[in-house]
Amino acid sequence: MTTNPNQMGLLNLAINLTQTLPSNITTNQTETSPLTITHHNTVRLEYSVTMNLAKWGTAFQSTVANDWYAQNALDGLSYTCTHTADQTDPWWKLDLMKMYSVNRVTITNRAVCCESRINGAEIRVGNNFSDVFSNPVCAVVSTIPAGATYSYSCHGMEGRYVTVNIPGDLRVLTLCEVEVYGEGPLLKRTFLKLKLKSSWSLSDPAVRVQLLSQLQSVLEERGFSDVTLQWTQPPEQEVKPKEAAPAKCAVRKRR
């Protein structure tokens, strides 16, 4: 099941996910506290999150052939594809439902038959729904091998609609998967702060990499394979003094 970012805040999502971290890392949730590891060291973990925006969108295409519908490019299955009829300037269009700053678009080509049909396709990003050819071009696909996935950088182009079209007469457009990564509502400059207790020292770069790797595994187990984690800055560490033991009250014996 796909989680819409408008339904669950990313901060709460991450806190919930860390409840299943490996045994050498435990978690405690507070509203504003940073990460805490053993020996009273305090570490603040900040990492940015980018997600596949296409999963929350609705797809359309100029025509349909063989019951291969536009939404097939968003189902996560590389063997189900879209398919237009032979026509002039066929297109596939994705409505992201909100305007985003698009960083990159990935396309998976058909594995069996006709891989050259994708040659010359144009990727567009913009806000014009009715005239798909008026939106600016992000990239032009020269070729994608059969079954391969290629990524195209859009350098932060802004728009609500992502379109793939092929100029020319008697052309067929087939897409097996399309993913769109970028920033926008609830995603732009998103930082997650968690409170963890660990025996590891996060001053070691290798350990920090391993921690994010384990967090990534937890996300993937929950179905978020399209989330990218990275440190925005090295952890800040400070020593927290130990709490003083409570004073014992003297007890008088009755005579």
C-alpha positions in Angstrom: 0.0 0.0 0.0 1.4 3.4 -1.0 1.4 6.1 1.8 0.5 9.6 0.7 2.6 12.3 2.3 -0.5 14.3 2.9 -1.9 11.5 5.2 1.2 11.0 7.4 3.9 13.4 8.4 7.4 12.2 7.5 8.6 12.8 11.0 6.0 10.5 12.6 6.6 8.0 9.8 10.3 7.8 10.6 9.8 7.5 14.4 7.4 4.6 13.8 9.8 2.9 11.5 12.6 2.9 13.9 10.7 0.8 16.3 11.9 -2.2 14.3 15.6 -1.3 14.3 18.2 -4.0 15.0 18.7 -5.1 18.6 21.9 -3.0 19.0 19.9 0.2 18.4 16.8 1.0 20.5 14.6 4.1 20.3 12.7 6.4 22.5 10.3 9.0 21.1 10.0 12.6 22.4 8.8 15.6 20.5 11.9 17.7 20.4 14.8 15.6 21.7 17.7 14.6 19.5 19.3 11.2 19.1 20.8 9.8 22.3 23.3 7.0 22.5 24.8 5.2 25.5 27.3 6.8 27.8 25.2 9.9 27.9 26.4 11.1 24.4 23.8 13.2 22.5 23.8 13.0 18.7 21.6 14.9 16.3 20.8 12.9 13.1 19.5 14.9 10.1 19.0 13.4 6.7 17.0 14.4 3.7 14.3 12.4 2.1 13.3 12.2 -1.5 10.5 10.0 -2.7 9.0 8.8 -6.0 6.3 11.4 -6.5 4.8 9.4 -9.4 3.1 6.9 -7.0 0.7 9.6 -5.8 -0.2 10.8 -9.3 -2.7 9.9 -12.0 -1.6 8.9 -15.5 -3.3 9.5 -18.9 -2.3 8.6 -22.4 -3.3 9.8 -25.9 -4.8 6.4 -26.9 -4.9 2.9 -25.6 -4.0 -0.3 -27.4 -4.2 -4.0 -26.3 -5.7 -2.9 -22.9 -2.2 -1.6 -21.8 -3.3 1.4 -19.8 -1.5 4.6 -18.7 -1.4 3.6 -15.0 0.6 0.5 -15.8 3.7 2.7 -15.8 3.1 3.4 -12.1 2.4 -0.1 -10.7 6.0 -1.1 -9.9 6.0 -4.0 -12.3 8.4 -3.8 -15.2 6.5 -6.5 -17.2 3.3 -4.5 -17.4 3.5 -1.5 -19.8 1.5 1.3 -21.4 0.7 1.1 -25.1 -0.7 3.7 -27.5 -2.1 3.0 -30.9 -0.2 4.0 -34.0 -0.8 7.7 -34.2 0.8 11.1 -34.7 2.6 12.5 -31.7 1.6 9.9 -29.0 1.9 11.0 -25.4 1.7 9.8 -21.8 1.0 12.3 -19.1 1.3 12.2 -15.3 -0.6 14.5 -13.0 1.3 14.9 -9.8 -1.7 16.6 -8.2 0.5 19.4 -6.9 3.3 21.4 -8.3 6.8 20.0 -7.6 10.4 20.9 -8.3 11.4 17.8 -10.4 15.0 16.6 -10.1 15.0 13.5 -12.2 12.7 11.2 -14.2 13.5 7.5 -14.7 12.0 5.4 -17.5 12.0 1.6 -17.9 11.8 0.3 -21.5 10.0 -2.7 -22.7 12.0 -5.9 -22.3 10.5 -8.0 -25.1 10.0 -6.5 -28.6 10.1 -3.1 -30.1 12.6 -1.4 -27.7 13.5 1.2 -30.4 10.0 2.7 -30.2 11.2 4.9 -27.2 13.9 6.5 -29.4 13.4 10.3 -29.7 10.9 10.5 -26.8 10.7 13.9 -25.1 10.3 14.3 -21.3 8.5 17.5 -20.4 7.7 19.2 -17.1 5.2 22.1 -16.7 1.8 23.3 -15.6 -0.2 23.2 -18.8 -2.6 20.3 -18.7 -4.4 20.6 -22.0 -1.5 21.4 -24.3 1.2 18.8 -23.4 3.6 20.0 -26.0 3.8 23.5 -24.6 5.5 22.5 -21.4 9.3 22.8 -21.4 11.5 19.8 -22.4 13.5 18.3 -19.6 15.4 15.7 -21.7 15.3 13.8 -25.0 15.6 10.0 -24.9 18.1 8.9 -27.5 17.8 5.2 -26.8 17.1 2.8 -23.9 18.1 -0.9 -24.2 15.4 -3.6 -23.9 14.3 -3.9 -20.2 16.8 -1.2 -19.0 16.0 1.7 -16.8 17.6 5.1 -17.6 17.5 8.3 -15.4 17.2 11.8 -16.8 18.0 15.0 -14.8 15.5 17.8 -14.9 17.5 20.2 -12.6 14.6 21.3 -10.5 12.2 22.2 -13.3 8.8 23.1 -11.7 5.5 21.7 -12.7 2.5 19.7 -11.9 2.5 17.6 -15.1 5.2 15.3 -16.4 4.8 14.2 -20.0 6.6 11.7 -22.2 5.8 12.2 -25.9 7.2 11.0 -29.3 7.1 13.5 -32.2 6.2 12.1 -35.6 3.6 10.2 -37.6 2.6 6.6 -37.1 4.5 6.3 -33.8 3.8 4.1 -30.8 4.7 5.0 -27.2 5.3 2.2 -24.7 6.5 2.8 -21.1 6.9 0.0 -18.6 7.8 2.1 -15.5 8.1 5.9 -14.9 9.4 7.4 -11.7 9.6 11.0 -10.8 11.8 12.4 -8.0 11.7 15.9 -6.7 10.8 18.4 -3.9 7.5 20.0 -3.1 4.8 20.2 -0.4 5.9 18.3 2.7 9.1 17.1 1.0 11.2 20.2 0.4 14.1 20.4 2.9 12.7 17.7 5.1 14.7 16.7 8.1 14.0 13.9 10.5 15.1 13.9 14.1 15.0 10.7 16.1 16.0 9.7 19.6 18.1 6.5 19.5 20.1 4.6 22.1 23.1 2.7 20.6 26.4 1.3 21.8 28.0 2.7 18.5 30.0 5.8 18.3 28.7 8.0 15.5 31.9 9.9 15.3 33.1 7.1 13.0 32.0 7.8 9.4 31.7 4.1 8.6 29.3 3.7 11.5 27.2 6.6 10.3 27.0 4.9 6.9 26.0 1.6 8.5 23.3 3.3 10.6 21.7 4.9 7.5 21.9 1.5 5.8 20.0 -0.1 8.6 17.4 2.7 8.5 17.1 2.2 4.8 16.5 -1.5 5.3 13.7 -0.7 7.8 12.0 1.6 5.3 12.3 -1.0 2.5 10.6 -3.6 4.8 7.7 -1.2 5.2 7.4 -0.8 1.4 9.3 2.5 1.1 12.0 1.3 -1.4 12.0 4.7 -3.1 13.3 6.7 -0.1 16.9 8.1 -0.2 18.7 8.9 3.1 21.8 11.0 3.5 23.5 12.9 6.2 23.2 16.7 5.7 26.0 17.4 8.3 28.2 15.4 10.7 26.5 14.5 14.0 27.0 16.9 16.8 27.9 15.3 20.1 27.9 16.6 23.6 28.3 15.0 27.0 25.2 14.7 29.2 25.9 14.6 32.9 24.7 11.7 34.8 21.8 12.2 37.1 22.5 12.2 40.8 21.2 9.3 42.8 18.2 10.2 45.0 19.0 10.8 48.6 18.0 8.0 51.0 15.8 8.9 53.9 16.7 7.7 57.4 14.2 5.4 59.1 13.8 5.5 62.8 13.2 2.2 64.6 10.3 2.1 67.0 11.0 1.3 70.6 
